[in-house]
Amino acid sequence: MKHKASSILAIVLVIAGCVLRFAMPGHDFLGYMLWGIAVLVFLLARLHRVGRIVLGVLVCAGLIVFAVFEIPVVRDAHTDTGAHPNAIIVLGAGVNGSTPSLSMCNRLDAALNYLNANPDALAVVSGGQGEGEDITEARAMADYLTAHGISSTRIVQEDQSRTTRDNLENSFAILRARGYDPADGVGIVTSEYHLYRAKRMARALGAEPVGIAAETTLPSMRINYFIREAFAAAYMQLAGTLY
């Protein structure tokens, strides 16, 4: 009976994980988590006492390692106060055809708040054209900002980037060509969960980043991306790769 109940629960978790992974964009890591829990539920009902102890130790060790990499992600997930740089970089996110994704809209709304509060600030919108996108991310962002009242003279499009590192390198080059020095301070507008890696990359490229956090408005997506960022931060630190 115990084995049957655990099998049913594991199947339910697997199905729920499949829904999150394949039917709900932005929830893939929540789906992976449910798959992992399904495996644990299935094994725990079938292992003997020693096996359950070993599995429990491994799970605890994994959670500790996860926490080590997640803590700096959470620590940097806020807007830095006290600094108001005269140039910001808005990092791209997905575009659905020519319509900004929810993540992009969240970032653009944070940029709008900053630009409206700092009317002399310049914005570099950064992002190339990816699969399933009819226009570049930079174009989508520029259109959004101008549609919400920001003058096109305050917006520069950087439309060649494919990675966050590209975003920053290319945008810094544009700012330097216009007389701005990123080492004196530059705003980085991105999702709150992404600020840790973005700021670390910016520093490695010689800039002094000021984080401007875009709140992920859908709670389930926020949880998903915070989980994902721990793995991305681990890869960045262990592989020594800034991307």
C-alpha positions as CSV (number, residue, x, y, z in Angstrom):
1,M,0.0,0.0,0.0
2,K,2.8,2.3,0.9
3,H,4.6,1.7,-2.4
4,K,1.4,2.2,-4.4
5,A,0.7,5.6,-2.7
6,S,4.2,6.8,-3.3
7,S,4.0,5.7,-7.0
8,I,0.7,7.6,-7.5
9,L,2.2,10.7,-5.8
10,A,5.4,10.4,-7.9
11,I,3.3,10.2,-11.1
12,V,1.2,13.2,-10.1
13,L,4.4,15.2,-9.5
14,V,5.9,14.1,-12.8
15,I,2.8,15.2,-14.7
16,A,2.7,18.5,-12.9
17,G,6.4,19.0,-13.7
18,C,5.7,18.3,-17.4
19,V,2.9,20.9,-17.4
20,L,5.3,23.5,-15.9
21,R,8.2,22.5,-18.1
22,F,6.4,22.3,-21.5
23,A,3.2,24.3,-21.2
24,M,4.1,27.3,-19.1
25,P,7.0,29.4,-20.4
26,G,9.2,30.7,-17.6
27,H,8.5,27.8,-15.2
28,D,11.0,25.2,-16.4
29,F,13.1,25.0,-13.3
30,L,9.9,24.6,-11.2
31,G,9.1,21.6,-13.4
32,Y,12.6,20.2,-12.9
33,M,12.2,20.6,-9.1
34,L,8.9,18.6,-9.2
35,W,10.6,15.9,-11.1
36,G,13.3,15.7,-8.5
37,I,10.8,15.5,-5.7
38,A,9.0,12.8,-7.6
39,V,12.2,10.7,-7.7
40,L,12.8,11.3,-4.0
41,V,9.2,10.2,-3.1
42,F,9.5,7.1,-5.2
43,L,12.9,6.1,-3.7
44,L,12.2,6.9,-0.1
45,A,9.3,4.4,0.0
46,R,11.5,1.7,-1.3
47,L,14.8,2.2,0.4
48,H,15.8,0.5,3.7
49,R,16.8,2.6,6.7
50,V,20.5,3.0,5.7
51,G,19.5,3.9,2.2
52,R,17.1,6.6,3.4
53,I,19.8,8.0,5.7
54,V,22.3,8.2,2.9
55,L,19.7,9.8,0.6
56,G,18.7,12.3,3.3
57,V,22.4,13.3,3.8
58,L,22.8,13.8,0.1
59,V,19.7,15.9,-0.2
60,C,20.8,18.1,2.8
61,A,24.2,18.5,1.3
62,G,22.6,19.6,-2.0
63,L,20.4,22.1,-0.3
64,I,23.4,23.6,1.5
65,V,25.4,23.9,-1.7
66,F,22.3,25.5,-3.4
67,A,22.0,28.0,-0.5
68,V,25.7,29.0,-0.9
69,F,25.1,30.1,-4.5
70,E,21.6,31.4,-3.9
71,I,22.5,33.8,-1.1
72,P,24.5,36.3,-3.2
73,V,21.7,36.2,-5.8
74,V,19.1,37.2,-3.2
75,R,21.5,39.7,-1.6
76,D,21.9,41.7,-4.8
77,A,18.2,41.5,-5.9
78,H,17.4,45.1,-5.2
79,T,18.0,48.6,-6.6
80,D,21.1,50.3,-5.3
81,T,20.2,53.6,-3.6
82,G,22.2,56.8,-3.3
83,A,23.7,56.8,-6.9
84,H,22.0,58.3,-10.0
85,P,24.2,57.6,-13.0
86,N,23.6,59.7,-16.1
87,A,23.5,56.6,-18.3
88,I,21.7,53.3,-18.0
89,I,21.8,50.0,-19.9
90,V,18.6,48.0,-20.2
91,L,19.4,44.4,-20.7
92,G,17.2,42.6,-23.3
93,A,14.8,39.7,-22.7
94,G,12.6,37.7,-25.0
95,V,10.3,39.2,-27.7
96,N,7.3,37.2,-28.9
97,G,7.3,38.2,-32.5
98,S,7.4,41.9,-32.1
99,T,5.7,42.0,-28.6
100,P,7.9,42.4,-25.5
101,S,7.7,39.4,-23.1
102,L,6.6,39.9,-19.5
103,S,10.2,39.9,-18.4
104,M,11.1,42.6,-20.9
105,C,8.1,44.7,-19.9
106,N,9.1,44.4,-16.2
107,R,12.6,45.7,-17.1
108,L,11.3,48.5,-19.3
109,D,8.9,49.6,-16.6
110,A,11.9,49.9,-14.2
111,A,13.8,51.8,-16.9
112,L,10.8,54.1,-17.4
113,N,10.7,54.9,-13.6
114,Y,14.4,55.8,-13.6
115,L,14.3,57.9,-16.8
116,N,11.3,59.8,-15.6
117,A,13.0,60.5,-12.3
118,N,16.3,61.4,-14.1
119,P,15.3,63.5,-17.2
120,D,18.9,64.0,-18.3
121,A,19.8,60.3,-18.3
122,L,20.6,58.4,-21.5
123,A,19.4,54.8,-22.0
124,V,21.1,52.1,-24.1
125,V,18.6,49.4,-24.9
126,S,20.6,46.2,-25.6
127,G,19.7,43.0,-27.3
128,G,19.9,41.4,-30.8
129,Q,17.3,39.3,-32.6
130,G,16.8,35.7,-31.5
131,E,14.8,32.7,-32.6
132,G,11.1,33.5,-32.8
133,E,11.7,37.3,-32.7
134,D,10.6,39.4,-35.7
135,I,12.6,42.4,-34.6
136,T,15.6,42.9,-32.4
137,E,15.1,43.2,-28.7
138,A,16.7,46.6,-28.8
139,R,14.0,47.8,-31.3
140,A,11.2,46.4,-29.2
141,M,12.5,48.1,-26.1
142,A,13.0,51.5,-27.9
143,D,9.5,51.3,-29.3
144,Y,8.1,50.6,-25.8
145,L,10.0,53.5,-24.2
146,T,9.0,56.0,-26.9
147,A,5.4,54.8,-26.7
148,H,5.5,55.6,-23.0
149,G,6.8,59.1,-23.5
150,I,10.6,58.9,-23.5
151,S,12.2,61.0,-26.3
152,S,14.0,58.9,-28.9
153,T,16.9,61.3,-28.5
154,R,17.5,59.7,-25.1
155,I,17.6,56.1,-26.4
156,V,20.4,54.3,-28.2
157,Q,19.9,50.9,-29.7
158,E,22.5,48.2,-29.3
159,D,21.2,45.4,-31.5
160,Q,24.1,42.9,-32.0
161,S,24.2,41.2,-28.6
162,R,23.3,37.5,-28.0
163,T,24.5,37.2,-24.4
164,T,24.6,39.3,-21.3
165,R,28.4,39.7,-21.7
166,D,27.8,41.0,-25.3
167,N,25.1,43.3,-23.9
168,L,27.5,44.9,-21.5
169,E,30.6,45.0,-23.7
170,N,28.8,46.5,-26.7
171,S,26.9,49.0,-24.6
172,F,30.0,50.1,-22.8
173,A,31.6,50.8,-26.2
174,I,28.7,52.9,-27.2
175,L,28.8,54.9,-24.0
176,R,32.5,55.5,-24.3
177,A,32.1,56.7,-27.8
178,R,29.5,59.2,-26.6
179,G,31.8,60.5,-23.8
180,Y,30.5,58.5,-20.9
181,D,32.8,56.5,-18.7
182,P,31.2,53.3,-17.3
183,A,33.9,53.3,-14.6
184,D,32.3,56.5,-13.1
185,G,29.0,54.6,-12.7
186,V,26.4,53.2,-15.0
187,G,23.0,51.9,-14.3
188,I,22.2,48.3,-15.1
189,V,18.5,47.6,-15.5
190,T,17.6,44.0,-15.4
191,S,15.4,41.5,-13.5
192,E,16.1,41.4,-9.8
193,Y,17.2,37.8,-9.8
194,H,19.8,38.6,-12.6
195,L,21.5,41.6,-11.0
196,Y,24.1,39.6,-9.1
197,R,25.6,38.1,-12.3
198,A,25.1,41.3,-14.4
199,K,26.9,43.4,-11.9
200,R,29.7,40.9,-11.5
201,M,30.2,40.9,-15.3
202,A,30.1,44.7,-15.4
203,R,32.8,45.0,-12.8
204,A,35.0,42.4,-14.7
205,L,34.7,44.7,-17.8
206,G,35.9,47.7,-15.9
207,A,32.6,49.4,-15.0
208,E,31.1,50.5,-11.7
209,P,27.6,49.2,-11.9
210,V,24.6,50.6,-10.2
211,G,21.8,48.0,-10.0
212,I,18.3,49.0,-11.0
213,A,16.0,46.1,-10.2
214,A,13.0,45.2,-12.3
215,E,10.5,43.3,-10.2
216,T,9.3,40.0,-11.8
217,T,5.5,40.6,-11.4
218,L,4.4,36.9,-11.7
219,P,5.3,35.2,-8.4
220,S,5.7,31.7,-9.8
221,M,8.1,33.0,-12.5
222,R,10.0,34.9,-9.9
223,I,10.5,31.7,-7.8
224,N,11.5,29.8,-11.0
225,Y,14.1,32.3,-12.0
226,F,15.6,32.6,-8.6
227,I,16.1,28.8,-8.5
228,R,17.6,29.0,-12.0
229,E,20.0,31.8,-11.0
230,A,21.6,29.7,-8.3
231,F,22.7,27.2,-10.9
232,A,23.8,30.0,-13.3
233,A,25.8,31.6,-10.5
234,A,27.4,28.2,-9.6
235,Y,28.4,27.7,-13.2
236,M,29.8,31.2,-13.4
237,Q,31.9,30.7,-10.3
238,L,33.1,27.2,-10.8
239,A,33.8,27.4,-14.5
240,G,35.3,30.9,-14.1
241,T,33.2,32.0,-17.1
242,L,31.4,35.3,-17.3
243,Y,28.6,35.0,-19.9
